């Protein structure tokens, strides 16, 4: 039950190729964004499409999977947990970011030949 306290499931399309880095010659990390789409009808009956972007972080074996098999436009389903952090940019401004630390990836859509 404790896994439900901070659990995220998303299905969508990657907005860019994964950015992969190796840290200390041992750990690998991949960062990529995913778009999720929702549609609804407004008061006038018009269909409204809304896109949300989410930052994903994948470590080690999942980073390898991302590096070798995922690319811009890939449709995926992910599970993970939310993580908030802050950093100071080059101009000295404190920035806040929310990311999904991914613990499972399912590749969806057509297989590329």
MDTraj code that builds the backbone (N, CA, C; nanometers):
import mdtraj as md
import numpy as np

residues = "UNK UNK UNK UNK UNK UNK UNK UNK UNK UNK UNK UNK UNK UNK UNK UNK UNK UNK UNK UNK UNK UNK UNK UNK UNK UNK UNK UNK UNK UNK UNK UNK UNK UNK UNK UNK UNK UNK UNK UNK UNK UNK UNK UNK UNK UNK UNK UNK UNK UNK UNK UNK UNK UNK UNK UNK UNK UNK UNK UNK UNK UNK UNK UNK UNK UNK UNK UNK UNK UNK UNK UNK UNK UNK UNK UNK UNK UNK UNK UNK UNK UNK UNK UNK UNK UNK UNK UNK UNK UNK UNK UNK UNK UNK UNK UNK UNK UNK UNK UNK UNK UNK UNK UNK UNK UNK UNK UNK UNK UNK UNK UNK UNK".split()
xyz = np.array([
    [0.0817, -0.1198, 0.0000],
    [0.0000, 0.0000, 0.0000],
    [0.0857, 0.1257, 0.0000],
    [0.2076, 0.1186, 0.0550],
    [0.2916, 0.2378, 0.0597],
    [0.3302, 0.2856, -0.0801],
    [0.3308, 0.1957, -0.1814],
    [0.3650, 0.2356, -0.3178],
    [0.2606, 0.3303, -0.3765],
    [0.1397, 0.3300, -0.3251],
    [0.0347, 0.4151, -0.3786],
    [0.0469, 0.5597, -0.3317],
    [0.1277, 0.5846, -0.2324],
    [0.1410, 0.7206, -0.1791],
    [0.2039, 0.8156, -0.2791],
    [0.2962, 0.7698, -0.3586],
    [0.3614, 0.8532, -0.4587],
    [0.3784, 0.7681, -0.5837],
    [0.2714, 0.7572, -0.6609],
    [0.2704, 0.6709, -0.7776],
    [0.2132, 0.7461, -0.8969],
    [0.2815, 0.7342, -1.0111],
    [0.2400, 0.8028, -1.1331],
    [0.2382, 0.7022, -1.2468],
    [0.1323, 0.7080, -1.3277],
    [0.1235, 0.6287, -1.4508],
    [0.0872, 0.7241, -1.5633],
    [0.1651, 0.7207, -1.6698],
    [0.1412, 0.8078, -1.7843],
    [0.1540, 0.7284, -1.9136],
    [0.0758, 0.7679, -2.0125],
    [0.0870, 0.7116, -2.1451],
    [0.0891, 0.8279, -2.2429],
    [0.1878, 0.8285, -2.3312],
    [0.1964, 0.9380, -2.4263],
    [0.3107, 0.9195, -2.5228],
    [0.3484, 1.0298, -2.5868],
    [0.4508, 1.0284, -2.6904],
    [0.5707, 1.1122, -2.6461],
    [0.6910, 1.0621, -2.6764],
    [0.8124, 1.1340, -2.6400],
    [0.8282, 1.2571, -2.7272],
    [0.8642, 1.3680, -2.6656],
    [0.8786, 1.4946, -2.7365],
    [1.0179, 1.5172, -2.7926],
    [1.1131, 1.4338, -2.7547],
    [1.2496, 1.4481, -2.8030],
    [1.3212, 1.3142, -2.7853],
    [1.4393, 1.3021, -2.8435],
    [1.5220, 1.1844, -2.8200],
    [1.5748, 1.1907, -2.6770],
    [1.5892, 1.0756, -2.6110],
    [1.6438, 1.0768, -2.4752],
    [1.7843, 1.1358, -2.4719],
    [1.8100, 1.2155, -2.3692],
    [1.9427, 1.2716, -2.3453],
    [2.0088, 1.1828, -2.2404],
    [2.1124, 1.1097, -2.2805],
    [2.1733, 1.0089, -2.1937],
    [2.3133, 1.0531, -2.1518],
    [2.3431, 1.0368, -2.0219],
    [2.4754, 1.0698, -1.9678],
    [2.5219, 0.9562, -1.8780],
    [2.6538, 0.9385, -1.8722],
    [2.7135, 0.8426, -1.7797],
    [2.7785, 0.9214, -1.6670],
    [2.7516, 0.8780, -1.5436],
    [2.8027, 0.9465, -1.4249],
    [2.9047, 0.8561, -1.3561],
    [3.0241, 0.9079, -1.3304],
    [3.1309, 0.8342, -1.2608],
    [3.1630, 0.7003, -1.3268],
    [3.1516, 0.6917, -1.4569],
    [3.1804, 0.5699, -1.5338],
    [3.1001, 0.4485, -1.4880],
    [2.9949, 0.4685, -1.4069],
    [2.9197, 0.3541, -1.3543],
    [2.7697, 0.3673, -1.3767],
    [2.7147, 0.4806, -1.3405],
    [2.5696, 0.4985, -1.3479],
    [2.5326, 0.5731, -1.4750],
    [2.4202, 0.5348, -1.5344],
    [2.3721, 0.5996, -1.6552],
    [2.2359, 0.6600, -1.6251],
    [2.2122, 0.7813, -1.6767],
    [2.0840, 0.8484, -1.6574],
    [2.0351, 0.9005, -1.7926],
    [1.9051, 0.8856, -1.8153],
    [1.8427, 0.9377, -1.9373],
    [1.7314, 1.0329, -1.8972],
    [1.7226, 1.1441, -1.9687],
    [1.6162, 1.2424, -1.9461],
    [1.5422, 1.2615, -2.0770],
    [1.4097, 1.2665, -2.0672],
    [1.3251, 1.2827, -2.1854],
    [1.1909, 1.3382, -2.1403],
    [1.1195, 1.4038, -2.2291],
    [0.9872, 1.4552, -2.1942],
    [0.8799, 1.3735, -2.2665],
    [0.7635, 1.3648, -2.2038],
    [0.6502, 1.2909, -2.2600],
    [0.5293, 1.3836, -2.2619],
    [0.4532, 1.3754, -2.3698],
    [0.3303, 1.4543, -2.3835],
    [0.2101, 1.3642, -2.3600],
    [0.1192, 1.4101, -2.2732],
    [-0.0083, 1.3416, -2.2548],
    [-0.1173, 1.4355, -2.3045],
    [-0.2174, 1.3791, -2.3693],
    [-0.3248, 1.4587, -2.4290],
    [-0.4594, 1.4231, -2.3674],
    [-0.5396, 1.5245, -2.3452],
    [-0.6774, 1.5070, -2.2990],
    [-0.7657, 1.5942, -2.3854],
    [-0.8880, 1.5499, -2.4066],
    [-0.9813, 1.6345, -2.4804],
    [-1.1134, 1.6400, -2.4043],
    [-1.1807, 1.7527, -2.4198],
    [-1.3108, 1.7729, -2.3569],
    [-1.3877, 1.8744, -2.4392],
    [-1.5159, 1.8863, -2.4109],
    [-1.5978, 1.9855, -2.4791],
    [-1.6245, 2.1015, -2.3847],
    [-1.6091, 2.2240, -2.4366],
    [-1.6331, 2.3425, -2.3547],
    [-1.7828, 2.3747, -2.3524],
    [-1.8180, 2.4869, -2.2915],
    [-1.9587, 2.5260, -2.2777],
    [-2.0298, 2.5427, -2.4122],
    [-1.9535, 2.5746, -2.5160],
    [-2.0111, 2.5950, -2.6490],
    [-2.0177, 2.4657, -2.7296],
    [-1.9734, 2.3552, -2.6695],
    [-1.9760, 2.2263, -2.7386],
    [-1.8559, 2.2036, -2.8288],
    [-1.7564, 2.2927, -2.8212],
    [-1.6367, 2.2790, -2.9032],
    [-1.5393, 2.1823, -2.8364],
    [-1.4778, 2.0980, -2.9175],
    [-1.3802, 2.0038, -2.8656],
    [-1.2491, 2.0782, -2.8390],
    [-1.1984, 2.0662, -2.7170],
    [-1.0739, 2.1290, -2.6750],
    [-0.9708, 2.0184, -2.6487],
    [-0.8547, 2.0314, -2.7109],
    [-0.7449, 1.9366, -2.6903],
    [-0.6419, 2.0036, -2.6012],
    [-0.6024, 1.9364, -2.4942],
    [-0.5062, 1.9924, -2.3996],
    [-0.3873, 1.8978, -2.3849],
    [-0.2676, 1.9508, -2.4015],
    [-0.1450, 1.8713, -2.3904],
    [-0.0685, 1.9139, -2.2658],
    [-0.0245, 1.8163, -2.1884],
    [0.0605, 1.8390, -2.0719],
    [0.1954, 1.7740, -2.0990],
    [0.3045, 1.8411, -2.0611],
    [0.4386, 1.7863, -2.0766],
    [0.4931, 1.7462, -1.9405],
    [0.5585, 1.6295, -1.9364],
    [0.6132, 1.5748, -1.8126],
    [0.7595, 1.5382, -1.8358],
    [0.8453, 1.5718, -1.7405],
    [0.9876, 1.5389, -1.7479],
    [1.0112, 1.4028, -1.6846],
    [1.0758, 1.3125, -1.7595],
    [1.1040, 1.1774, -1.7111],
    [1.2531, 1.1611, -1.6861],
    [1.2865, 1.0837, -1.5820],
    [1.4251, 1.0486, -1.5515],
    [1.4320, 0.8970, -1.5391],
    [1.5222, 0.8364, -1.6171],
    [1.5398, 0.6912, -1.6164],
    [1.6845, 0.6600, -1.5800],
    [1.7044, 0.5630, -1.4911],
    [1.8383, 0.5280, -1.4451],
    [1.8796, 0.3889, -1.4925],
    [2.0078, 0.3701, -1.5095],
    [2.0759, 0.2438, -1.5349],
    [2.0115, 0.1607, -1.6454],
    [1.9499, 0.0456, -1.6163],
    [1.8994, -0.0411, -1.7233],
    [1.7895, 0.0268, -1.8035],
    [1.7068, 0.1097, -1.7384],
    [1.6032, 0.1819, -1.8121],
    [1.6648, 0.2923, -1.8979],
    [1.7756, 0.3501, -1.8521],
    [1.8479, 0.4484, -1.9340],
    [1.9055, 0.3799, -2.0580],
    [1.9561, 0.2571, -2.0418],
    [2.0047, 0.1802, -2.1570],
    [1.8923, 0.1520, -2.2550],
    [1.7763, 0.1130, -2.2034],
    [1.6600, 0.0878, -2.2887],
    [1.6238, 0.2148, -2.3659],
    [1.6199, 0.3268, -2.2964],
    [1.5854, 0.4538, -2.3604],
    [1.6866, 0.4880, -2.4690],
    [1.8143, 0.4707, -2.4388],
    [1.9197, 0.5047, -2.5335],
    [1.9113, 0.4199, -2.6605],
    [1.8786, 0.2922, -2.6443],
    [1.8803, 0.1995, -2.7576],
    [1.7494, 0.1888, -2.8343],
    [1.6357, 0.2147, -2.7690],
    [1.5084, 0.1846, -2.8333],
    [1.4099, 0.3007, -2.8422],
    [1.4271, 0.4052, -2.7631],
    [1.3291, 0.5136, -2.7631],
    [1.3816, 0.6319, -2.8422],
    [1.2899, 0.7000, -2.9083],
    [1.3255, 0.8181, -2.9855],
    [1.2052, 0.9111, -2.9916],
    [1.2275, 1.0310, -3.0402],
    [1.1204, 1.1296, -3.0517],
    [1.0015, 1.0670, -3.1240],
    [0.8828, 1.0827, -3.0646],
    [0.7615, 1.0284, -3.1241],
    [0.7242, 0.8900, -3.0765],
    [0.8143, 0.8208, -3.0045],
    [0.7823, 0.6877, -2.9524],
    [0.6646, 0.6971, -2.8566],
    [0.5723, 0.6012, -2.8680],
    [0.4601, 0.5946, -2.7742],
    [0.4986, 0.4991, -2.6621],
    [0.4873, 0.5460, -2.5376],
    [0.5250, 0.4657, -2.4222],
    [0.4215, 0.4787, -2.3109],
    [0.4239, 0.3792, -2.2236],
    [0.3493, 0.3829, -2.0988],
    [0.4538, 0.3689, -1.9887],
    [0.4484, 0.4569, -1.8897],
    [0.5496, 0.4526, -1.7834],
    [0.4824, 0.4488, -1.6470],
    [0.5559, 0.3975, -1.5504],
    [0.5183, 0.4049, -1.4096],
    [0.6377, 0.4589, -1.3337],
    [0.6096, 0.5367, -1.2310],
    [0.7177, 0.5922, -1.1506],
    [0.6642, 0.6706, -1.0336],
    [0.7490, 0.7615, -0.9823],
    [0.7068, 0.8457, -0.8709],
    [0.7509, 0.9892, -0.8972],
    [0.6781, 1.0836, -0.8387],
    [0.7097, 1.2246, -0.8542],
    [0.8275, 1.2628, -0.7654],
    [0.9108, 1.3514, -0.8188],
    [1.0237, 1.4038, -0.7436],
    [1.0336, 1.5533, -0.7718],
    [1.0453, 1.6323, -0.6667],
    [1.0619, 1.7771, -0.6794],
    [1.2026, 1.8143, -0.6376],
    [1.2626, 1.9076, -0.7118],
    [1.3956, 1.9563, -0.6754],
    [1.4092, 2.1012, -0.7212],
    [1.5115, 2.1657, -0.6722],
    [1.5391, 2.3035, -0.7132],
    [1.6865, 2.3155, -0.7488],
    [1.7166, 2.4163, -0.8277],
    [1.8542, 2.4463, -0.8645],
    [1.8650, 2.5952, -0.8939],
    [1.9860, 2.6453, -0.8970],
    [2.0099, 2.7861, -0.9289],
    [2.0688, 2.7931, -1.0691],
    [2.0036, 2.8702, -1.1562],
    [2.0505, 2.8795, -1.2950],
    [2.1705, 2.9729, -1.3073],
    [2.2203, 2.9907, -1.4291],
    [2.3404, 3.0707, -1.4537],
    [2.3245, 3.2169, -1.4136],
    [2.1987, 3.2658, -1.4145],
    [2.1714, 3.4045, -1.3764],
    [2.1493, 3.4198, -1.2257],
    [2.1614, 3.3093, -1.1514],
    [2.1442, 3.3152, -1.0070],
    [1.9998, 3.3044, -0.9614],
    [1.9091, 3.2678, -1.0508],
    [1.7672, 3.2545, -1.0178],
    [1.7393, 3.1108, -0.9738],
    [1.6700, 3.0968, -0.8612],
    [1.6352, 2.9641, -0.8122],
    [1.5177, 2.9101, -0.8939],
    [1.5341, 2.7907, -0.9507],
    [1.4317, 2.7265, -1.0337],
    [1.3843, 2.5991, -0.9651],
    [1.2581, 2.5670, -0.9881],
    [1.1980, 2.4473, -0.9310],
    [1.1526, 2.3568, -1.0446],
    [1.1689, 2.2269, -1.0262],
    [1.1317, 2.1320, -1.1311],
    [1.0675, 2.0090, -1.0676],
    [0.9670, 1.9574, -1.1353],
    [0.9039, 1.8316, -1.0961],
    [0.9337, 1.7298, -1.2045],
    [0.9809, 1.6130, -1.1641],
    [1.0163, 1.5061, -1.2573],
    [0.9487, 1.3775, -1.2140],
    [0.9372, 1.2850, -1.3081],
    [0.8904, 1.1509, -1.2776],
    [1.0111, 1.0586, -1.2827],
    [1.0436, 0.9974, -1.1682],
    [1.1505, 0.8978, -1.1626],
    [1.0893, 0.7648, -1.2057],
    [1.1237, 0.7208, -1.3238],
    [1.0588, 0.6059, -1.3874],
    [1.1154, 0.4755, -1.3336],
    [1.0242, 0.3808, -1.3008],
    [1.0690, 0.2478, -1.2589],
    [1.0190, 0.1373, -1.3514],
    [0.9356, 0.1725, -1.4527],
    [0.8898, 0.0741, -1.5502],
    [0.8507, 0.1457, -1.6788],
    [0.8884, 0.0868, -1.7929],
    [0.8558, 0.1421, -1.9238],
    [0.7980, 0.0318, -2.0110],
    [0.6890, 0.0614, -2.0778],
    [0.6320, -0.0289, -2.1784],
    [0.6318, 0.0455, -2.3103],
    [0.6924, -0.0115, -2.4121],
    [0.6906, 0.0494, -2.5448],
    [0.5601, 0.0112, -2.6127],
    [0.4920, 0.1108, -2.6694],
    [0.3638, 0.0893, -2.7348],
    [0.3754, 0.1230, -2.8826],
    [0.2676, 0.1069, -2.9552],
    [0.2673, 0.1457, -3.0956],
    [0.3288, 0.0386, -3.1832],
    [0.3518, 0.0758, -3.3072],
    [0.4043, -0.0171, -3.4074],
    [0.5513, -0.0450, -3.3841],
    [0.5924, -0.1669, -3.4167],
    [0.7326, -0.2009, -3.4148],
    [0.7974, -0.1449, -3.5398],
    [0.9163, -0.0831, -3.5232],
    [0.9864, -0.0335, -3.6410],
    [1.0678, -0.1460, -3.7024],
    [1.0717, -0.1522, -3.8340],
    [1.1415, -0.2615, -3.9040],
    [1.2758, -0.2151, -3.9508],
])
top = md.Topology()
chain = top.add_chain()
for i, resn in enumerate(residues, 1):
    res = top.add_residue(resn, chain, resSeq=i)
    for name in ("N", "CA", "C"):
        top.add_atom(name, md.element.get_by_symbol(name[0]), res)
traj = md.Trajectory(xyz[None], top)
